Amino acid sequence: MSRVGQRIKEERTKKGMTPKQLGKKCGVAESFIMDIESGRKILNEKLLAQISKVLGVNLEETMILEASAEEKKVQESFEEKPQKFMETSSVKRREVEPLAQWEEALSNIIKQVPIYDMEMNNIKGYKSFPIIDKKVEGFNPDKLVYIHLSDDSLYQYRMKKGDRCLIYLNHEPINGTFQLVEYDNKKYLRKVKKIEGNKIQLIEGTQDGKAIIKDLKGIKILGKLIRVEIDFI
């Protein structure tokens, strides 16, 4: 059972709902809800938001933390296995420049997602993703970027300085999600909470839960956090 599936089952049980009742409210079959809870099927973004709304909880945080935990588990498993290397003689190879036709052909099946610094002034590298049905991770490939966190202001959410954050670029404020925002000529990743009128609360992940309130006209919403990736040393 996946962490998000387990969380859905727990919240559904708390509300005294059956899988059939939850499925009916979300417009899916009972068997689909049971497959999600058991981990046999993966939620898309739209259905995740709908189930969150029905259950009255934010399931997106669970998915973000689950992705980070899974990467850590894979890395630890790799490190536990001793690696054997064969001694080989050094052979100098001639550098081969890829043909322009290769690059053009690969651009239709591989997306190089840029990795920026926090202020998005410099590209620090790229990460390759397969393009499936004209999408990468279910999103428009041209609207995906990475940013490197520049501080530990979100450490309570298990996000630390140097972590890579996959961002989907859009300008819509989404309540209860982590979003890349800009104000006072500086960019931040913050948890967004809508409050009265056109104001939103931007929440840090420090121990004191520091938050500021801003008028929507005074900030720029740049994108939404998809997941966090950690480099283990």
C-alpha positions in Angstrom: 0.0 0.0 0.0 1.4 3.4 -0.9 1.5 6.2 1.6 -1.1 8.3 -0.2 -3.4 5.2 -0.6 -3.1 4.5 3.1 -3.9 8.2 3.9 -7.0 8.1 1.7 -8.2 4.9 3.4 -7.6 6.4 6.9 -9.4 9.6 6.1 -12.3 7.8 4.4 -12.7 5.5 7.4 -12.6 8.5 9.8 -15.6 10.0 7.9 -17.4 6.7 7.9 -17.5 6.4 4.1 -17.3 3.2 2.1 -15.1 3.0 -1.1 -18.4 3.0 -3.0 -19.6 6.2 -1.4 -16.2 7.9 -2.0 -16.1 6.7 -5.6 -19.6 8.0 -6.2 -18.7 11.5 -4.9 -15.6 11.5 -7.1 -17.2 10.1 -10.2 -15.2 6.8 -10.3 -16.0 3.2 -9.6 -15.7 1.6 -6.1 -13.0 -0.8 -7.5 -10.9 2.2 -8.7 -10.9 3.7 -5.1 -9.9 0.2 -3.7 -7.1 0.0 -6.3 -5.8 3.4 -5.3 -5.9 2.6 -1.6 -4.0 -0.7 -2.2 -1.4 1.0 -4.4 -2.3 -0.8 -7.6 -3.2 2.4 -9.4 -1.7 5.9 -9.3 -3.7 9.1 -8.8 -3.5 11.9 -11.4 -3.5 15.5 -10.3 -7.2 16.2 -11.0 -8.5 13.2 -9.1 -6.1 13.8 -6.2 -7.6 17.3 -5.9 -11.1 16.0 -6.0 -10.6 13.3 -3.4 -8.8 15.9 -1.2 -11.9 18.1 -1.5 -14.3 15.3 -0.6 -12.3 14.2 2.4 -11.5 17.7 3.5 -7.7 17.0 3.7 -4.6 18.0 1.7 -3.3 14.8 0.1 -0.7 16.6 -2.0 1.8 16.9 0.9 1.6 13.2 1.4 2.5 12.6 -2.3 5.5 15.0 -2.1 6.9 13.3 1.0 6.2 9.9 -0.5 8.4 10.7 -3.5 11.2 11.9 -1.3 11.1 8.8 0.9 11.1 6.5 -2.1 14.2 8.1 -3.6 15.9 7.8 -0.2 15.0 4.1 0.0 16.3 3.4 -3.5 19.6 5.3 -2.7 20.1 3.4 0.5 19.5 0.1 -1.2 22.1 0.9 -3.8 24.7 2.0 -1.2 24.3 -1.3 0.8 25.4 -3.4 -2.1 29.2 -3.5 -2.6 30.2 -2.6 -6.1 32.7 -4.7 -8.0 34.9 -3.0 -10.6 37.0 -4.7 -13.3 40.4 -3.4 -14.0 40.6 -2.2 -17.6 43.2 -0.5 -19.6 42.7 3.1 -20.4 41.7 3.8 -24.0 41.5 7.3 -25.4 38.4 7.8 -27.4 37.7 10.4 -29.9 35.0 12.9 -29.0 31.9 12.5 -31.3 29.7 15.5 -31.9 26.0 14.5 -32.2 24.5 15.3 -35.6 21.9 18.0 -35.7 19.4 15.4 -37.0 20.0 13.3 -33.9 19.2 16.2 -31.6 16.1 17.1 -33.5 14.9 13.5 -33.4 15.6 13.1 -29.7 13.8 16.3 -28.8 10.5 14.6 -29.7 11.1 11.7 -27.2 13.4 13.2 -24.6 12.9 16.5 -22.7 15.9 18.2 -21.1 14.4 20.0 -18.1 16.6 22.9 -16.9 17.9 23.1 -13.3 18.0 26.7 -12.1 19.3 28.5 -9.1 16.6 29.9 -6.7 16.4 33.2 -8.5 16.3 31.5 -11.9 19.2 33.6 -13.2 21.5 30.7 -14.1 21.0 27.2 -15.4 23.1 24.8 -13.4 22.4 21.7 -15.5 19.6 19.6 -17.0 17.7 16.4 -16.2 16.3 14.1 -19.0 12.8 12.8 -19.0 10.9 10.6 -21.6 8.1 12.3 -23.4 5.0 10.2 -23.2 1.8 11.2 -25.1 3.4 14.7 -25.5 3.7 15.0 -21.7 6.4 14.7 -19.1 5.2 13.5 -15.7 1.7 14.3 -16.9 2.5 18.0 -17.6 3.4 20.2 -20.6 7.2 19.6 -21.1 7.8 23.3 -21.9 6.4 24.4 -18.5 8.6 22.2 -16.3 11.8 23.5 -14.5 13.8 22.6 -11.5 15.0 25.1 -8.9 17.6 24.5 -6.2 16.5 25.6 -2.7 18.8 28.3 -1.4 18.0 27.9 2.4 16.4 25.8 5.1 13.3 27.8 5.5 11.1 24.8 4.7 13.0 22.2 6.7 9.9 21.3 8.8 8.4 20.0 5.5 11.6 17.9 4.9 12.9 20.3 2.3 16.4 21.6 2.8 19.0 23.8 1.2 20.3 22.2 -2.1 17.3 20.0 -2.7 15.9 20.0 -6.3 12.3 21.1 -6.7 10.4 20.2 -9.8 8.1 23.1 -10.6 5.2 23.4 -13.1 5.1 27.0 -14.3 1.6 28.6 -14.0 0.3 31.8 -12.4 -2.8 30.4 -10.6 -2.8 30.5 -6.7 -3.8 27.0 -5.4 -4.9 26.8 -1.8 -2.9 24.4 0.4 -0.1 23.8 -2.1 3.6 24.7 -2.2 4.2 27.4 -4.9 7.1 29.4 -6.3 6.3 33.0 -5.6 8.1 36.3 -6.1 7.8 39.5 -4.0 10.1 42.3 -3.0 12.2 41.3 -6.1 13.1 37.9 -4.6 11.8 34.4 -5.2 10.6 31.9 -2.5 9.0 28.5 -2.3 6.1 28.8 0.2 3.0 27.0 1.3 0.0 29.1 0.0 -3.2 29.5 2.0 -6.0 31.7 0.7 -7.7 34.0 3.2 -10.3 36.7 3.0 -10.6 38.9 -0.1 -7.6 38.9 -2.5 -5.1 38.1 0.2 -3.1 35.0 0.7 -0.9 33.7 3.5 2.7 32.5 2.7 3.9 30.0 5.2 7.5 29.0 6.0 8.5 25.6 7.3 10.5 26.9 10.2 9.8 25.8 13.8 7.8 28.9 14.6 5.7 28.5 11.4 6.4 32.0 10.4 4.0 33.4 7.8 3.3 36.6 6.0 0.1 37.9 4.5 0.3 39.5 1.0 -2.2 41.0 -1.4 -2.4 38.9 -4.6 -1.6 42.1 -6.6 1.6 42.5 -4.7 3.1 39.1 -5.6 3.7 37.0 -8.6 2.7 33.3 -8.6 5.3 31.6 -10.8 4.5 27.9 -10.4 3.5 24.9 -8.4 5.7 22.3 -6.7 5.4 18.8 -8.2 8.0 17.0 -6.0 11.2 17.4 -4.2 14.4 15.4 -5.1 17.3 14.9 -2.8 21.0 14.3 -3.7 22.6 11.9 -1.2 26.3 12.2 -0.6 
